[in-house]
Amino acid sequence: MSTTKNLYGRRLPGYAIATAVVLTAAIGLAFFFAPIEADQGFSQKIFYIHVPLAIVTLGGFIFGGIFGIKYLRSGESRDDLRSYTAIHQGVIFCIGALITGCIWAKASWGQWWVWDEPTLVSFLIIFLLYTTYQPLRFSIEDPERQARYAAVFAVVAGVFVPVNFIAVRLAAPLIHPRVFSNSGDSLPGDMRIAFYTALIGTALLFITICKYEMSSKHSRAQLAALRRSIGGESDEPNAARRAAPRVAVR
Amino acid sequence: MSTARPPSTLSAARTVLYKELTLERRAPQTLTAMALFCASAFVIFHFALARNEVEGALAAGVLWVTLTLAALLGIGRSFVADREEGGLDGFLLAPAPRISLLFAKAAALLIFLLIIGFFAALLFSVMLLGPTPDGAQWASLALLILLADLGIALVGTLVAGIAIQTRARDLITSILALPLLIPLLIAVTKASEPLLSVGGGTLAWRWLALLGLYDLIFGLLAYALFDYLIED
């Protein structure tokens, strides 16, 4: 009997500690170091949560697409798992970005939802598209076919993201508070330090959660393999119907 | 003994397209359903909006929402007969390039969408549209229908190729196609708005450019990825 070392959990404690330290520092910097914004007041502090969440969400979706391409080229199940995890956590972070965006809209313009805000509308459309990822996987039983079709989806959706941003931005006037321009020049130095710390902390949180999810799925697959090897039954309920990838345990 | 050469991509696509059109001619299902859906939708919009005539942004919205939802019917039917009657297996056994199936299916869907698009535009102008477009505006609208239908046909064939292997085929087709078509709908409704307004207007080129970009990107994507959808 052989079991493999859980490579997905490698350096997980280190990432978890780094995430806790950087996020704590980011909260401290955002609330006690960065100045109160003149126009929006204290409510602008949500910028340090909302924008990093939005950026990391997009990063997650792009990585989902990249690992989708890798899976289509290699057929390695670990690339499917990485693509799945990046998109799965991306959707969760996207919900966070939408909720914080709504709170920011309420504080800035007195309304929970503003159709003239192209970034928020783009995120809603992207969210609607990526929420079909789980039902799509769930509706395909064969694991190899499920992984292949999910990879095609990940690539199509990854390309869709910039096209969608262009279309929505062309269609709506720009009213989002531009506290942070593309070059970052419009952000005062104290705010910029707090923002970049929050961005790194959120990115570390995303990586930590992704590694934890992959490690957890791998451990569960190892346990199921051990149970099968001693003649027991798998603890996976209705294993033929599930959205998550099958993790290969060699 | 002579060895038969495998058909070229174009030749195989032409054969499959001919099969699709012959099937629809002998037993009209998709076109009839789409046309009836459009007529019913205009009646529903008349009562739901409580208006005898619409114009401008509202007219563009009514026309393109109707055409998009009608297109979903065509997309949903695209691979059904091949899957249920074994046509897909027969195609995979043939020595034809697999990408020819994409070309044939997208071309068949485009032809259906164009027929329905022009039919629905004429019906809309009779039933609901307030202003009467002139010749130039009709020509602009025809160009928009062509570009939008090309995008819908490409995305639709890709989505239909994904959905056909799933258990919840109809659900997956709708929830996958609609968000993917939103950028196209933004461009085509914005472009149609001045053409359907009182006093008329001209076509904005930036929306045409966006439609062209959308068609190009999703055409290339479909070309690159379609093989993976019919591997087995």
Interface residues (C-beta under 8 A of the other chain):
Chain A: L72 I125 I126 L128 L129 T132 P135 L136 S139 I140 E141 R145 R148 Y149 A151 V152 F153 V155 V156 V159 F160 V163 N164 I166 A167 V168 L170 A171
Chain B: L158 I162 Q165 T166 R167 A168 L171 I172 I175 L176 L178 P179 L180 I182 P183 L184 I186 A187 K190 R206 W207 L210 L213 Y214 I217 L221 L225 Y228 L229 E231 D232
